Every structure is written in structure tokens, then in C-alpha cells.
Amino acid sequence: MNRTCRECGRYLPSLASQRRGIGPKCAKKRRDRIAAGFSKQQVTEARDMLRHKQVKQIRRNVYQVKSYLTARTACNCLGGLYRPVEGSCKHQLAVRLLEVAGGTR
């Protein structure tokens, strides 16, 4: 557990922030940077998936998002298969946002 933010080095008074290792302002900035390469619709759908708890960790770095297997850089949905560019589908975005929020241990 870190008592300082790994992004800016400031003291983290909240226990939840200390567990994540990043403060709320720095986490928001990081989420905004991650979402910059995606369309507004993809960002909205990824946040909805997280809100409805449709992202489950199966193994280390492997997640089940709805009915698809997804990692940070790959997904077996049609968007991930036919456009195999990193960050090409909303499922990958949901996984990245979950990792920034501290959902992985």
C-alpha cells in the first residue's frame, strides 16, 4: 500500500487511494488519456459495462467482458478480430479503465 501517488508524488489521505496507489485527480487524468483514442460512443458503452459489472477477471490479464475474452491489447469480438489494432474495441477500453480504477490485484 502506497501513501503517495505514483503519478504526482502527493500524499494520499484516503485508504482507497492508498490501495490503488493513485489519487482521484491523477486517476481521472489517466482515464481521460486512455479514452482519447476512442469514440464517444465506445467510451460511453465501456463505462456502462463497468457500471453494470459486466467485466470479470478470469486469469491474470484476461477478462470476460459480456461474452468475449479480452485483454488490454486483444479481444475476440468482431472489432478486435477484424481490426487487430491495439485499442480498437470498447471491450479493451473497459479493461483498461478497470485497471486504472484499481480493479486488478
Long-range contacts (C-beta under 8 A, 24 or more apart in sequence): 16-102, 19-102, 20-101, 20-102, 21-102, 22-100, 22-102, 27-100, 27-101, 30-100, 31-97, 31-100, 31-101, 34-93, 34-96, 34-97, 34-100, 35-93, 35-97, 37-87, 38-87, 38-90, 38-93, 42-89, 42-90, 42-93, 43-90, 43-93, 45-90, 46-90, 46-91, 46-93, 46-94, 46-97, 47-94, 47-97, 49-90, 49-91, 49-94, 50-94, 50-97, 50-98, 50-101, 54-94, 55-94, 55-95, 55-98, 55-103, 57-103, 57-104, 63-95, 63-98, 65-91, 65-94, 65-95, 66-91, 70-94, 70-95, 71-95, 72-96, 72-99
